């Protein structure tokens, strides 16, 4: 923010109603939704200011109307006395307070409050009369479960904090609030458990949040980009969820949640690699089934990342590794295909990515049918036209399905990015190149941190007490015994 605007924000309010109205019109313009209404409180001229659709002045007007006779009966009327009456006795609902600078008045007004000015008083009274329409609490669209709560966060910061507090009814739950964005002044909240969260991590997060300087914050990703440790890593180092039960569980474990006004996605730090393979439903099912499904997710991660590259490497450099019958079948399928395996895989993967993005942005009524029909028709037509082999269509399909099995959408994006890079390495150096790429990938993962915490914690460094909820999900009773045994 430039120094001129900063000086204006600290400008004291004039005590003349005429000057106040002129000043507010100059600052806010003549937009029809900004209402400036003249009135009188007893014998003293006054004006109320609110934004239509964001603030409802009826509670203030009713309070003034109810005490109108008392205002006229005052022997020595003064605006200070009337303001105190309204603040301490007449207005009983909502937040109420005083603002004495132009910046404070604008902040309260743009948040949906109603502002009251009185002649001869250089202080304004603001009343919490927000009337914004909000979306109801609904089941999350991106993180649905078969068994578990059906509640999801909304775009209201206060409703989101209430959903968390309803699950964690502890006096140790702390909430810190700040505003980020020079133009949007977006409300951002930090929630953590006192005595459980690491004070050093909390202090580091506060430092990073205080250093954010942007013009606008419209979604939680704006904050995520500013606080992440490795900006150029394809792996996400900040977790996000729109499920209150997931965030409540993370808080109880000692993590820190970041809530942003205007988005249902809440950030969680520190985020570990194993966390992106965990689903809230793991803890609502039996531990044996949950452990099996979790292992399946790790397998799907490997399939989605390496299957096209493995196919390219085998068919290009290492045909001797295939059984004779399978090799003969692949040779027969590839007979007449004009492209090498790498170009063939690249063509199909790009086509599927286009269909996936188109399916997301098409109208819901036709998006799903178009994406499915388009995939089948294009795949079948490509095989019949001799552009790709049937085996390649199977490989791409398995890769796509495995990618959808990952519970974290942003980890799926990471797989989609790395998949193309490893495909190019496999086309150039075969399995040897893939092995080198995996070693580099493992070294990169071990070098990452999330707010100072090693990204591969549980595996590197190895922590035995964390193994109760890493690859497998132990029962609560077994997990408690395991942790106690690891401590000794």
Secondary structure, 3 states (H helix, E strand, C coil): CCHHHHHHHCCECCCCHHHHHHHHHHHHCCCCCEEEEEEEECCEEEEEEEEECCECCHHHHHHHHHCHHHHHHCCCCCHHHHHHHHHHHHCCCCCEEEECEHHHHHHHHHCCCEEEEECCCCCEEEECCECCCCCCCCCCCCCCCCCCCCCCCCCCHHHHHHHHHHHCCCCCEEEEEEEECCCCCEEEEEEEECCCCCHHHHHHHHHHHHCCCCCCCCCHHHHHHHHCCCCCCCCCCCEEECCHHHHHHHHHCCCEEEEECCCCCEEEECCCHHHHHCCHHHHCCCHHHHHHHHHHHHHHHHHHHHHHHHHHHHHHCCHHHCCHHHHHHHHHHHCCCCCCHHHHHHHHHHHHHHHHHHHHHCCHHHHHHHHHHHHHHHHHHHHHCCCCCHHHHHHHHHHHHHHHCCCCHHHHHHHHHHHHHHHHHHHHHHHHHHHHHHHHHHHHHHHCEECCEECCCEECCECHHHHHECCCECCHHHHHHHHHHHHC
